[in-house]
């Protein structure tokens, strides 16, 4: 078991499809109308530009660290080298909350989208949660989808990324049709009001943006499976972030031009109705958009299984979680027990009904921003602590970008806190966050008691030193910075 390694098989298109497909999930289809009604058309665009700016600065710190330390677990490795074991666990456990919440979100989103394609399919009332009726067929679609995605990830990274690439093309085609159709057939009057609900509306949308942009950090999670020059890892990471920022802003622009605020309020699925309206009320075009949305659900779902399972695998290998979660499948070379653990959580999620969508977005968003903050802090510390560390993708401007990323991450963290207009909802969202913290503390302490720290820390330091001292197999390309 010890000589088993993750396999280096991912090329340019695999990495880009994995990150972009993870970032462009289902959110743009199901919540674009909410962004526009909360903040106004221009307000929503501004919120995504500001959220995109935060993610770009955070992404730049990731890009330098991912190219310098291409080890599975990403954040886990950077924070361990910079701040030690406990900081590393807090960072990685936070990002896992974000990843698991996205996986669970997609399991709830899938049955939601089926209502557009097959009206009235939701039958067999089971119970009611937060005023919403959960039915057998509705939950069943989410559960079956979850089992399928678990199986795809279980079977290996190459199958995973091949499917992701095909689905990403489907998303791009649907999105381009929506953006061009909405822009051409729409008008500027529909974009009124440009701003809505003032600063409160803007902040409400800004706190949704981390959840919409998360996905670029799947690249460092799978770094050991990427067969590219180290510098290229950093470049692809930043390129994927810029692509996602552009995508969201253009979708908001296209939808707000074709749909008036009253039409948005009345619509069950705004982007699909906007697509139909852009092409003369064509139901077929609306359904094409929905298929693109399903593609987004599946790419995001698959991507976060990759990210979450690799993060759990890295913690288990470091003795911070039960070590059985760090085992690789003898045939498929996947961290199959970590994948199955996420699969269980994903399969349960549809049983909580559609209200869980918002709870998961907000609670998971806080976990992501905490992890981003820790990575930005690690970036600054490593610039001071290890100035001579080889950085194939080296940022200009020293630690300035790191400090901007820290301040912006802190600013967004504050928006989730009680007393803010966009605070997490009590009790549902805080229960998710607090339960996750307690679960992490329990698992961490059990693992420390069982395995100790000396051997695990020594092994981690050895792995980091090995990567820092070995030549990049593509060094002739990667060292030209």
Secondary structure, DSSP 8 states (H G I E B T S, - for coil): -TT------B-HHHHHHHHHHHHSSSHHHHSHHHHHHHH-HHHHHHHHHHHHHHHHHHHHHHHHHHHH---TTTHHHHHHHHH-HHHHHHHHHHHHHHHHHHHHHHHHHHHHHHHHHSTT---SEEEEETTEEEEHHHHHHHHHHHHHHHHHHHT-HHHHHHHHHHHHHHHHHHHHHHHHHHHHH--GGGG--SS-SHHHHHHHHHHHHHHHHTTTTHHHHTGGGB-S-HHHHHHHHHHHHHHHHHHHHHHHHHHHHHS-HHHHHH-SSHHHHHHHHHTTS-HHHHHHHHHHHHHHHHHHHHHHHHHHHHHHHHHHHTTSS-GGGG---TTT-S-HHHHHHHHHHHHHHGGG-TTHHHHHHHHHHHHHHHHHHHHHHHHHHHHHHTTTS--SS--SSTTHHHHHHHHHHHHHHHHTSTTSTT---TTHHHHHHHHHHHHHHHHHHHHHHHH-SHHHHHHHHHHHHHHHHS--TTHHHHT--
